[in-house]
Amino acid sequence: MISSRAILLLFAFLILSISINLYPVINAESESAATDGVVMEGLTAEQESAIAESKESFVFQAEVNRLMDIIINSLYKNREVFLRELISNASDALDKLRFLAVSASEMLGDLKDLYIQISYNENLKTITIRDTGIGMTKQELINNLGTLAKSGTKKFLDNLSEGADVGLIGQFGVGFYSVYLIADKVRVITKNNEDEQYIWESTAESSFTIAKDPRGNTLGRGTEITMFLKEDALEFLKQDKLEEIIKHHSEFINFPISLYKKTSEVVEVPEEVEDKDTVDEDGLEVEEEKEKKPKTEKVDKWDWHRLNGNVAIWSREKDSITDEEYQKFFKVISKEPSDALTWIHFKAEGEIEFKSILYVPTEANNLYEDYNNRKAGVRLYVRKVLIQEDFEDLLPKYLNFIKGVVDSDDLPLNVSRETLQQHKILKVMSKKIARKVLEMLRKLATGKADTEEDAAEDDEAAKVADFDADHPYMKFFKQFGKSIKMGIIEDTPNRSKLAKLLRYQSSKTGDDKYTSLDNYVARKPEWQKDIYYIAAESLDAAKRSPFLEMATRKGVEVLFLVEPVDEYAVGNLGDFDGMKLQSLTKEGLKFGDEDEDLVKKRLKAYREAFKPLTTYLKELFAGKVGKVVLSQRVETTPSVIVTGQYGHTANMERIMRAQTFANPEAFKSMTASKTLEINPRHPVVVALNKLVKSDPDSQSTKDMAFILLDTALLQSGFQFEETEEFAGRMFRTLASNLKLESLDLEPELAVAPEEEDEEGEDSTAKATGGDEDSHDEF
């Protein structure tokens, strides 16, 4: 049983707690018992009356109505930003106090803890945010919250009307007024060391009031803002929603942010145990205790819970941060379960200063399933307050796989902080970040390098050997190589840097190695002037291509482009290190090791010898090919199909056909003019040339000529369309080789009718029975 002394002590403690007002919060039970006339927590009806009697009224400047209209109707996209703005203001007040306390520690007084606390009251429909920062004097209340010119709001309105950039960050005034998105009335209680505790109140209509707090100094120091919510803003009284908003925008604020939360827990209810006396076999009484399952009940508990335990490591010096800390931070911001592949931590200086950590994830996951609509992965902060989670203008689209943070104290933001102004500083910032990402990738590919001299040495070292499939950079490239290739297409200023990051398999690397363009150039023969490539559907298709024959004989390395984006990227790149990128499947191919005079003389002789065939084929294939010429690119293949320098290759036509919304009619207009190249040294071509001279009008000659075209189309990778004509030619060729005089069908085989048996059974039934017997025997 509790003693009367304990009860008195407990009562005294409660009175003491109320008197010093250690952030009074009324829980659900006490709220329901609140007396009439209570407006907000911590103030009685009598104190409310005292405030009403002693308050002074002040008139807002004329611009206030204009400001409220802008804030409520057009400035902010999401109403939840009110909490972000108030937390930012509170953080600024705490920062200011901490800075001043460095030289004047007495400013902290007895309240040395710096923190932000947020609570809500469903009965009174209020949300309260309190900080233990610098606080405001009475005059500062008037200047900062009442006089728009002082707060900077009038200047903002003027600049807004003139279309100028605005940079009001973390200031009372504009940011503070966002509370009227969700509140009909706002009350600010503040205590500065240089003045007494005052209460500011306004409905933002035309005036505000200031009164001395009748309770005296209950805060100790700092500011407490209470918002009386509108009926359409009661959703913000939901505990889960408040917690989500706070965590989303303020998880990296330096000062602890706590929410007064209700949690439920199951507790055991004490119960009296009945003892029952029993008699044993010897007649003795035995006290038997009956075991019962303990009773439990669910109890609601209110307490402070900190919501921002994460550390903003980007503000620290990188030498003081361990790899483990970097990896932990990556998982916090990316929500990825696996570690980052690599990262870069830097501080940019110059026109604009900012700090940043950027990461490359290990896996691409579903990045390329919806590439165009993929949101950026870089968060934008201003003084550790989240401004935008997926700010697209910080990095170009092709780098949207990058995760990280960018934090600046002086970004040119508009007042809502939700959209950066189109400012030249933003463009400078974007260029710096993109350059740092490419630097990070170059380091991953070539090794660590912190200076330009080291980078040059690493680039030279990287030319020694090709890249194995398990090289760290190849792990990146297999996941995100498509993004680098998209960068070649989209990012003209950085195209040369991106080209150094490309990796391909080639005719000299083997199946498990990859080469860079730098390596390709480093080991080419001196006489080689171009970089050669072939685009195909797969690596096997590229290796089997007849276009490789002459290049292989000459020992020329050929890059294999096997992804759909490859040809687009190479087409936009055009050249590398002064060398043109040349497709083996297009016109104008030259290897550079030939004696041009000798080649011209030999080609002239071949043209004369095969003029009958080329003329015949050009007339026969009119509308199917644009030209028929003698080839210098094939070795053992009789014929191939090539396209013009600016036309689509067979591989590109295949890709265009595969597009979901490809228009067949539009596709026909985009197909390139084809050139049939024939090999003058191949026996099939030599024999066909003789056949054309001796019997040009026979069906057999025409069929042989078309078969030469058909095989060229198939081997060159083009889709075959005239299947019926092709089948007819092949059947005629088969008939000729089988020495058939006609392809007319033979008459049907005659079948003799079956006779009935002696018993007159139906022959059909008997035949059926016989089948069953034979089936059973089988």
C-alpha positions in Angstrom: 0.0 0.0 0.0 1.3 3.4 -0.9 2.1 5.6 2.1 0.7 9.2 2.5 4.3 10.5 2.5 4.9 9.0 -1.0 1.6 10.6 -2.2 2.7 14.0 -1.0 6.1 13.7 -2.6 4.6 12.7 -5.9 2.1 15.6 -5.7 5.0 18.0 -5.0 6.9 16.7 -7.9 4.0 17.3 -10.3 3.5 20.8 -9.0 7.2 21.5 -9.5 7.1 20.1 -13.1 4.2 22.4 -14.0 5.8 25.4 -12.4 9.0 25.2 -14.4 7.0 24.0 -17.4 9.4 21.5 -18.9 7.7 21.6 -22.3 4.2 20.8 -21.0 2.3 18.4 -23.2 -1.2 17.2 -22.4 -1.9 13.6 -23.3 -5.1 12.2 -24.6 -6.6 11.7 -21.1 -5.8 15.2 -19.8 -7.0 16.8 -23.0 -10.4 15.3 -22.7 -10.6 16.9 -19.2 -9.5 20.4 -20.3 -11.5 23.2 -18.8 -13.6 25.5 -20.9 -11.7 28.4 -22.3 -8.4 26.6 -22.9 -7.1 27.5 -26.4 -3.7 25.8 -26.4 -1.6 23.6 -24.2 0.2 25.2 -21.3 -2.2 28.1 -20.9 -5.2 28.2 -18.6 -8.4 30.1 -19.3 -7.4 32.8 -16.8 -4.0 33.2 -18.5 -5.8 33.5 -21.9 -7.9 36.3 -20.5 -4.8 38.1 -19.2 -3.2 37.9 -22.6 -6.4 39.3 -24.2 -6.4 42.2 -21.8 -2.7 43.2 -22.1 -2.0 42.6 -25.8 -0.9 45.4 -28.1 -2.3 45.5 -31.7 -0.2 46.2 -34.7 -1.2 46.6 -38.4 0.5 44.6 -41.1 1.8 46.4 -44.1 -0.5 46.6 -47.2 1.5 43.8 -48.9 0.4 41.1 -46.5 -2.8 40.2 -48.2 -1.0 40.0 -51.5 1.6 37.8 -49.8 -1.0 35.4 -48.4 -2.7 35.1 -51.7 0.6 34.1 -53.4 1.5 31.7 -50.7 -1.8 29.9 -50.5 -2.7 29.9 -54.2 0.4 29.7 -56.2 3.8 29.6 -54.4 3.9 26.2 -52.8 3.1 22.9 -54.5 2.7 20.9 -51.3 1.3 22.1 -48.1 3.6 19.9 -46.0 6.5 22.3 -46.7 5.3 24.4 -43.7 7.0 22.0 -41.4 10.2 21.9 -43.4 10.3 25.8 -43.3 9.7 25.9 -39.5 12.3 23.2 -38.8 14.8 25.2 -41.0 14.1 28.4 -39.1 14.5 26.5 -35.8 17.8 25.0 -37.0 19.0 28.5 -37.9 18.1 29.9 -34.5 20.0 27.0 -32.8 23.0 27.6 -35.2 23.1 31.3 -34.3 23.0 30.6 -30.6 25.8 28.0 -30.9 27.9 30.4 -32.8 27.5 33.2 -30.3 28.0 30.9 -27.4 31.6 30.1 -28.6 32.7 33.5 -27.4 30.0 34.0 -24.8 29.2 30.6 -23.2 27.0 32.3 -20.5 24.4 32.7 -23.3 23.5 29.1 -22.8 22.6 29.6 -19.2 21.0 26.6 -17.5 19.5 25.4 -20.7 22.5 24.0 -22.4 20.8 21.3 -24.6 20.0 22.5 -28.1 17.1 20.6 -29.7 13.8 20.9 -31.6 10.6 19.3 -30.4 7.3 18.8 -32.2 4.0 17.8 -30.7 0.3 17.7 -31.7 -3.0 17.9 -30.0 -6.0 16.2 -31.7 -8.6 17.7 -29.4 -7.4 21.3 -29.7 -6.4 20.7 -33.4 -2.9 22.2 -32.9 0.6 21.4 -33.9 3.5 22.9 -31.9 7.2 23.2 -32.7 9.7 24.4 -30.2 13.4 25.1 -30.3 15.9 26.1 -27.6 17.6 28.6 -30.0 18.4 32.3 -29.7 14.8 33.4 -29.4 13.5 36.9 -30.2 13.0 40.1 -28.3 9.7 42.1 -28.6 11.2 44.4 -31.2 12.5 41.4 -33.2 9.0 39.9 -33.2 7.7 43.2 -34.7 10.5 43.4 -37.2 10.7 39.7 -38.2 7.1 38.7 -38.2 5.1 41.9 -38.5 6.9 44.3 -40.8 7.2 42.7 -44.2 9.9 45.1 -45.4 12.1 44.0 -42.5 11.5 40.3 -43.1 12.4 40.6 -46.8 9.0 39.8 -48.0 8.3 43.1 -49.7 11.6 42.8 -51.5 10.5 39.3 -52.6 7.2 40.6 -53.9 8.9 43.4 -55.9 11.5 41.0 -57.3 8.8 38.4 -58.2 6.9 41.0 -60.1 10.0 42.0 -62.0 11.0 38.4 -62.8 14.2 38.5 -60.8 15.9 35.7 -58.8 15.2 35.5 -55.1 17.4 34.0 -52.4 15.5 34.0 -49.1 16.7 30.9 -47.2 16.0 30.1 -43.6 14.7 33.6 -42.7 11.6 34.4 -40.7 9.1 36.2 -42.8 8.6 34.4 -46.1 9.3 30.9 -44.9 7.4 31.5 -41.7 4.2 32.6 -43.5 3.9 29.1 -45.1 2.2 28.1 -41.8 -1.0 29.8 -43.2 -1.2 27.0 -45.7 -2.6 24.8 -43.0 -3.5 27.2 -40.1 -6.2 29.8 -39.5 -4.3 31.3 -36.5 -0.7 31.1 -35.4 0.8 31.9 -31.9 4.5 32.4 -31.4 5.9 32.3 -27.9 9.5 33.4 -27.6 12.2 34.2 -25.0 15.5 35.9 -25.7 18.1 36.4 -23.1 17.9 40.1 -23.5 14.2 40.4 -23.0 11.1 38.9 -21.3 8.9 36.2 -22.8 6.3 37.4 -25.3 3.4 36.0 -27.2 2.8 37.0 -30.9 -0.5 36.1 -32.5 -2.1 36.6 -35.8 -4.7 35.3 -38.3 -2.8 37.0 -41.1 -5.8 39.1 -42.1 -4.7 42.6 -41.4 -3.1 42.8 -38.0 -1.2 40.9 -35.3 -0.9 41.3 -31.5 1.9 41.1 -29.0 1.5 40.5 -25.3 3.8 39.7 -22.4 3.4 36.1 -21.3 1.5 36.1 -18.0 3.2 32.9 -17.0 6.6 34.6 -17.1 9.6 32.6 -18.4 8.4 29.1 -19.1 10.7 28.4 -22.1 14.0 29.3 -20.5 15.1 30.4 -24.0 14.0 29.8 -27.6 10.8 29.9 -29.6 7.6 27.9 -29.6 5.2 28.1 -32.5 1.6 26.8 -32.2 -0.6 26.4 -35.3 -4.4 26.2 -35.1 -5.3 24.0 -38.0 -7.9 24.7 -40.7 -10.6 22.1 -41.1 -9.2 20.9 -44.4 -5.7 20.4 -42.8 -6.6 18.0 -40.0 -4.7 15.2 -41.9 -1.5 16.7 -40.4 -2.7 15.7 -36.9 -2.0 12.1 -37.9 1.0 10.9 -36.1 2.3 8.7 -38.9 2.1 11.6 -41.4 3.9 14.0 -39.2 6.6 11.5 -38.6 7.0 10.9 -42.3 7.3 14.6 -43.2 9.9 15.2 -40.4 12.0 12.3 -41.4 11.8 13.1 -45.1 12.9 16.7 -44.9 15.1 16.9 -41.8 16.8 13.6 -41.2 20.3 15.2 -41.5 19.7 18.3 -39.4 22.5 18.7 -36.9 20.2 19.2 -33.9 18.0 16.4 -32.4 14.4 16.6 -33.6 11.9 14.7 -31.5 8.2 14.0 -31.9 5.9 13.5 -28.9 4.4 10.1 -30.0 1.9 7.7 -28.7 3.0 4.1 -28.6 1.1 1.1 -27.4 2.5 -1.7 -25.3 1.1 -4.8 -23.6 1.6 -4.9 -19.9 0.8 -7.6 -17.3 -2.0 -6.9 -14.9 -1.3 -8.1 -11.3 -3.9 -10.5 -10.0 -4.5 -12.1 -6.6 -3.7 -15.8 -6.5 -6.2 -18.0 -4.5 -4.5 -20.7 -2.4 -6.5 -23.9 -1.9 -5.7 -26.4 0.9 -5.8 -30.1 0.0 -5.2 -33.3 2.0 -2.6 -35.8 0.8 -2.6 -39.6 1.2 -1.3 -39.4 4.8 -4.1 -37.1 5.9 -1.9 -34.0 6.0 -3.1 -30.6 4.7 -1.0 -29.4 1.7 -1.2 -25.9 0.4 -1.6 -26.1 -3.4 -1.1 -23.0 -5.6 -3.1 -23.0 -8.7 -1.2 -21.7 -11.8 -3.1 -19.2 -13.9 -2.1 -17.5 -17.1 -1.3 -13.9 -16.3 -3.8 -11.3 -17.6 -2.5 -8.5 -19.9 -3.8 -5.3 -21.2 -2.9 -2.8 -23.9 -1.7 0.6 -22.6 -1.0 3.8 -24.5 2.2 5.6 -23.6 3.3 9.1 -24.6 7.0 10.0 -24.9 9.6 11.9 -27.0 11.1 9.9 -29.9 14.0 11.2 -31.9 13.5 11.1 -35.7 16.8 12.3 -37.2 19.5 10.0 -36.1 21.4 10.0 -39.4 24.6 11.9 -39.7 25.3 14.4 -42.6 28.8 13.0 -43.3 29.2 15.1 -46.4 29.9 18.1 -44.1 32.9 16.4 -42.6 36.4 16.1 -44.0 36.7 13.1 -46.2 39.9 11.9 -44.5 38.0 11.5 -41.2 35.4 9.2 -42.7 35.9 5.5 -43.0 34.7 3.3 -45.9 32.2 1.7 -43.6 30.7 5.0 -42.8 30.5 5.9 -46.5 28.8 2.5 -47.3 26.3 3.0 -44.4 25.4 6.5 -45.6 24.9 5.1 -49.1 22.3 2.6 -47.9 20.5 5.3 -45.9 20.0 7.6 -48.9 19.5 5.0 -51.6 17.6 2.4 -49.7 19.8 -0.2 -51.5 20.6 -3.4 -49.6 24.0 -3.9 -51.3 27.2 -1.7 -51.0 28.1 1.0 -53.4 30.6 0.2 -56.1 32.5 3.4 -55.7 32.0 7.1 -54.6 33.5 10.5 -54.7 33.4 13.2 -51.9 34.3 16.7 -52.8 33.8 20.4 -52.0 33.3 22.8 -54.9 34.4 26.3 -54.7 34.2 29.4 -57.0 31.0 31.0 -58.2 29.0 28.8 -55.9 30.2 26.6 -53.1 28.7 23.3 -52.2 29.6 19.9 -50.8 28.6 16.6 -52.3 29.0 12.8 -52.0 28.1 10.9 -55.2 27.8 7.1 -55.4 27.7 4.4 -58.1 25.4 1.5 -57.1 26.4 -2.1 -57.7 23.3 -3.1 -59.6 21.2 -1.3 -62.3 18.1 -3.2 -61.4 15.2 -1.9 -63.5 16.9 1.3 -64.6 16.5 0.8 -68.3 13.0 -0.6 -68.3 11.6 3.0 -68.1 14.7 5.1 -68.8 13.0 8.2 -70.0 10.8 8.5 -67.0 13.4 7.4 -64.4 13.8 10.0 -61.7 17.1 11.4 -60.6 18.8 9.9 -57.6 20.6 13.0 -56.2 19.1 14.9 -53.3 19.4 18.6 -53.0 19.9 20.1 -49.5 20.3 23.6 -48.2 22.1 23.7 -44.9 21.1 20.0 -44.4 17.4 20.7 -45.0 16.0 18.6 -47.9 14.8 20.8 -50.7 14.1 18.2 -53.4 14.7 14.5 -53.3 15.0 13.9 -57.1 16.3 17.2 -58.5 16.7 16.5 -62.3 18.7 19.6 -63.2 21.7 18.6 -61.1 22.8 15.9 -63.5 22.1 15.1 -67.1 19.6 12.3 -67.8 22.2 9.7 -68.7 23.7 9.9 -65.2 20.4 9.2 -63.4 21.9 6.0 -62.0 24.1 8.2 -59.6 22.9 8.3 -56.0 24.0 11.0 -53.6 23.6 14.4 -52.0 24.4 18.0 -52.9 24.3 20.6 -50.1 24.9 24.3 -50.5 24.4 27.3 -48.2 23.9 29.9 -51.0 21.8 28.3 -53.8 19.7 30.9 -55.6 16.3 29.4 -54.6 12.9 30.9 -55.0 11.0 31.4 -51.8 9.2 28.0 -51.9 12.5 26.2 -52.1 10.8 23.7 -54.4 12.1 24.9 -57.8 15.5 26.3 -58.5 15.5 29.5 -60.6 16.9 29.1 -64.1 20.2 30.8 -63.2 23.6 30.6 -64.7 25.0 29.5 -61.3 22.8 26.4 -61.6 24.4 25.5 -64.9 27.8 26.0 -63.5 26.9 23.7 -60.6 25.5 21.0 -62.9 28.7 21.1 -65.0 30.9 20.7 -62.0 28.9 17.7 -60.7 28.9 16.0 -64.1 32.6 16.5 -64.4 33.2 15.0 -60.9 31.1 11.9 -61.8 33.2 11.3 -64.9 36.3 11.8 -62.9 35.1 9.2 -60.4 34.4 6.7 -63.3 37.9 7.4 -64.8 39.5 6.6 -61.4 37.5 3.4 -61.3 38.7 2.4 -64.7 42.3 3.4 -64.5 43.2 3.6 -60.8 43.3 6.3 -58.2 44.5 9.7 -59.4 44.2 13.0 -57.7 46.1 15.3 -60.1 46.1 15.8 -63.8 49.7 14.4 -64.0 48.6 11.3 -62.1 45.6 10.9 -64.3 47.8 11.0 -67.4 50.1 8.3 -66.0 47.0 6.2 -65.1 45.7 6.5 -68.7 49.0 5.4 -70.1 49.1 2.4 -67.7 45.6 1.4 -68.7 46.8 0.9 -72.3 49.0 -2.0 -71.3 46.3 -4.6 -71.1 42.7 -5.1 -71.9 40.1 -5.4 -69.1 39.0 -8.8 -67.7 35.3 -9.3 -67.0 35.9 -9.2 -63.3 37.7 -5.9 -63.3 35.9 -3.4 -61.0 35.2 -1.0 -64.0 33.8 -3.9 -66.1 31.4 -4.7 -63.3 30.2 -1.1 -63.6 30.1 -1.1 -67.4 28.1 -4.3 -67.6 25.5 -2.7 -65.4 25.6 0.9 -66.6 27.4 0.9 -69.9 24.2 1.9 -71.7 24.2 5.1 -69.8 27.7 6.0 -70.9 26.6 5.4 -74.5 23.6 7.5 -74.0 25.9 10.2 -72.8 27.9 10.0 -76.0 24.6 10.9 -77.8 23.3 13.6 -75.4 26.3 15.3 -73.8 28.4 17.0 -76.6 30.7 18.9 -74.2 31.8 15.7 -72.4 31.8 13.4 -75.4 35.6 13.0 -75.6 35.7 12.1 -71.9 32.8 9.6 -72.2 34.5 8.0 -75.2 37.4 7.0 -73.0 35.0 5.2 -70.8 33.6 3.0 -73.6 34.5 -0.7 -73.6 34.0 -3.3 -76.4 34.9 -6.8 -77.2 36.8 -7.1 -80.5 38.3 -9.6 -82.9 41.5 -9.6 -80.8 40.2 -9.6 -77.2 38.7 -13.0 -76.9 35.4 -13.8 -75.2 36.2 -12.7 -71.6 38.2 -9.4 -72.2 37.2 -5.9 -73.3 39.2 -3.1 -74.9 39.0 0.6 -74.7 39.4 3.0 -77.7 42.7 4.1 -76.2 44.0 0.5 -76.2 42.7 0.0 -79.7 44.6 3.0 -81.0 47.7 2.1 -79.0 48.1 -1.3 -80.8 46.9 -0.6 -84.3 49.4 -0.8 -87.2 51.1 2.4 -88.2 49.4 2.4 -91.6 45.9 2.1 -90.2 44.0 5.4 -90.4 40.5 4.4 -89.1 38.9 2.5 -86.3 36.9 -0.4 -87.6 33.7 -1.8 -86.2 30.8 -4.1 -87.1 27.3 -3.9 -85.6 25.4 -7.1 -85.2 22.6 -8.8 -83.2 24.9 -10.8 -81.1 28.6 -11.5 -80.5 28.4 -14.8 -82.5 26.7 -13.1 -85.4 29.5 -10.5 -85.5 32.2 -13.1 -85.4 30.6 -15.0 -88.3 30.1 -12.0 -90.5 31.6 -12.2 -94.0 32.6 -8.5 -93.6 35.4 -9.6 -91.2 37.2 -11.7 -93.9 39.5 -9.1 -95.3 40.1 -7.3 -92.0 41.1 -10.7 -90.5 43.5 -11.4 -93.3 45.2 -8.0 -92.9 45.4 -8.4 -89.0 43.1 -5.4 -88.5 41.3 -5.3 -85.1 37.5 -4.9 -85.4 35.2 -3.8 -82.6 32.0 -5.7 -82.0 28.9 -3.5 -81.4 26.2 -5.8 -80.1 23.8 -3.6 -78.1 21.0 -1.6 -79.9 22.4 1.7 -78.6 25.9 1.1 -79.9 25.4 2.3 -83.4 23.6 5.4 -82.3 26.5 6.2 -79.9 29.3 5.6 -82.5 27.4 7.5 -85.1 27.3 10.5 -82.8 30.9 10.1 -81.7 32.2 10.1 -85.3 35.9 9.9 -84.5 38.3 9.3 -81.7 41.8 10.7 -81.2 41.7 12.0 -84.8 40.7 8.6 -86.2 37.3 8.1 -88.0 35.1 5.3 -86.8 34.4 3.2 -89.9 31.7 0.5 -90.3 32.8 -2.6 -92.3 29.3 -2.8 -93.7 29.2 0.6 -95.3 30.6 2.0 -98.6 34.0 3.8 -98.8 35.9 1.1 -96.9 39.7 1.4 -97.2 42.3 -0.3 -95.0 45.3 2.0 -95.9 47.9 -0.7 -96.5 47.4 -1.0 -100.3 49.3 0.5 -103.2 46.6 2.7 -104.5 48.0 2.8 -108.0 48.1 -1.0 -108.2 44.6 -1.3 -106.7 43.2 1.1 -109.3 44.8 -0.7 -112.2 43.6 -4.1 -110.9 40.1 -2.8 -110.3 40.0 -1.3 -113.8 40.9 -4.7 -115.3 38.3 -6.5 -113.2 35.6 -4.0 -114.2 36.3 -4.6 -117.9 36.2 -8.4 -117.3 33.0 -8.4 -115.3 31.2 -5.6 -117.1 28.6 -8.0 -118.7 27.7 -9.4 -115.2 27.5 -6.1 -113.4 25.4 -4.6 -116.2 23.1 -7.6 -116.3 22.6 -7.7 -112.5 21.9 -4.0 -112.3 19.1 -4.3 -114.8 17.8 -7.5 -113.3 17.8 -6.1 -109.7 16.4 -2.7 -110.6 14.4 -1.4 -107.6 16.1 -3.9 -105.2 19.7 -2.6 -105.2 21.0 0.8 -106.2 24.4 -0.3 -107.5 26.3 -3.4 -108.4 30.1 -3.1 -107.9 33.2 -5.2 -107.5 34.2 -5.8 -103.8 37.5 -5.4 -102.1 36.3 -6.2 -98.6 35.5 -9.9 -98.9 37.8 -12.9 -99.2 35.9 -16.2 -99.5 32.3 -14.9 -99.8 30.9 -14.5 -103.3 28.7 -11.4 -102.5 27.6 -9.0 -99.8 25.2 -6.1 -99.4 26.5 -2.7 -98.1 24.8 0.6 -97.5 25.9 4.2 -98.0 28.0 6.2 -95.5 24.9 7.9 -94.1 22.4 5.1 -94.5 21.1 2.6 -92.0 23.0 -0.7 -91.7 21.3 -4.1 -91.7 21.6 -4.1 -87.9 20.0 -0.6 -87.6 17.1 -1.7 -89.8 16.6 -4.7 -87.6 16.4 -2.4 -84.5 14.0 -0.1 -86.2 11.7 -2.9 -87.2 11.7 -4.2 -83.6 10.4 -0.9 -82.2 6.9 -1.3 -80.7 5.3 1.5 -82.6 7.3 1.2 -85.9 5.2 2.3 -88.9 5.8 -0.1 -91.8 5.1 2.6 -94.4 7.4 5.1 -92.6 10.0 2.4 -92.3 10.1 1.8 -96.0 11.0 5.5 -96.6 13.9 5.2 -94.1 15.6 2.2 -95.5 18.9 2.9 -97.1 19.9 2.3 -100.7 21.7 -1.0 -101.0 24.8 -1.8 -103.0 25.5 -5.4 -104.1 29.3 -6.1 -104.0 30.5 -9.2 -105.8 33.8 -10.9 -105.3 35.6 -11.1 -108.8 37.9 -13.9 -107.5 35.1 -16.3 -106.4 34.4 -19.2 -108.8 30.6 -18.8 -108.4 30.9 -15.2 -109.7 33.3 -16.2 -112.5 30.9 -18.9 -113.6 27.9 -16.7 -113.5 29.7 -14.1 -115.6 30.3 -16.7 -118.3 26.6 -17.8 -118.0 25.4 -14.3 -118.5 27.5 -14.0 -121.7 26.2 -17.3 -123.1 22.6 -17.5 -122.0 21.4 -14.3 -120.4 17.7 -14.8 -121.1 17.2 -18.3 -119.6 15.3 -18.8 -116.4 18.2 -20.7 -115.0 20.5 -17.8 -115.4 18.1 -15.4 -113.7 17.6 -17.9 -110.8 21.3 -18.2 -110.3 21.7 -14.4 -110.3 18.8 -14.0 -107.7 20.3 -16.7 -105.5 23.5 -14.7 -105.5 21.4 -11.7 -104.2 19.4 -13.8 -101.8 22.5 -15.2 -100.1 24.1 -11.7 -100.0 21.1 -10.3 -98.2 21.0 -13.2 -95.6 24.7 -13.1 -94.9 24.8 -9.4 -94.6 22.1 -9.4 -91.9 19.1 -8.0 -93.9 15.6 -9.4 -93.4 14.4 -11.5 -96.3 10.9 -10.3 -97.5 10.2 -12.0 -100.9 9.8 -15.5 -99.5 7.5 -16.8 -102.2 9.8 -15.8 -105.1 12.8 -17.2 -103.1 11.0 -20.6 -102.6 10.1 -20.7 -106.3 13.8 -20.2 -107.3 15.0 -22.8 -104.9 12.5 -25.4 -106.2 13.5 -24.7 -109.8 17.2 -25.1 -108.8 16.4 -28.4 -107.1 14.5 -29.6 -110.1 17.4 -28.7 -112.4 20.0 -30.5 -110.1 17.6 -33.6 -109.9 17.2 -33.5 -113.7 13.5 -33.2 -113.4 11.7 -32.2 -116.6 8.6 -30.8 -114.9 7.4 -29.8 -111.4 3.8 -30.9 -112.2 2.3 -33.1 -109.5 2.1 -36.9 -110.0 -1.4 -38.5 -110.1 -2.9 -39.7 -106.8 -2.3 -43.3 -105.8 -5.3 -45.6 -106.4 -6.5 -47.7 -103.4 -8.4 -51.0 -104.1 -11.8 -51.4 -102.1 -11.9 -54.2 -99.5 -14.4 -57.1 -99.9 -17.0 -58.3 -97.3 -16.3 -61.6 -95.3 -18.4 -64.8 -95.5 -20.6 -63.9 -92.5 -21.6 -60.6 -94.0 -19.9 -58.4 -91.5 -19.4 -54.9 -92.4 -15.9 -54.6 -93.8 -15.4 -51.3 -92.2 -16.1 -52.7 -88.7 -13.9 -55.7 -89.4 -11.1 -53.4 -90.5 -11.5 -51.5 -87.3 -11.3 -54.6 -85.2 -8.3 -55.8 -87.1 -6.6 -52.5 -86.3 -7.3 -52.9 -82.6 -5.9 -56.5 -82.6 -2.8 -55.4 -84.4 -2.4 -52.5 -82.0 -2.8 -54.8 -79.0 -0.2 -57.2 -80.4 2.1 -54.3 -81.0 
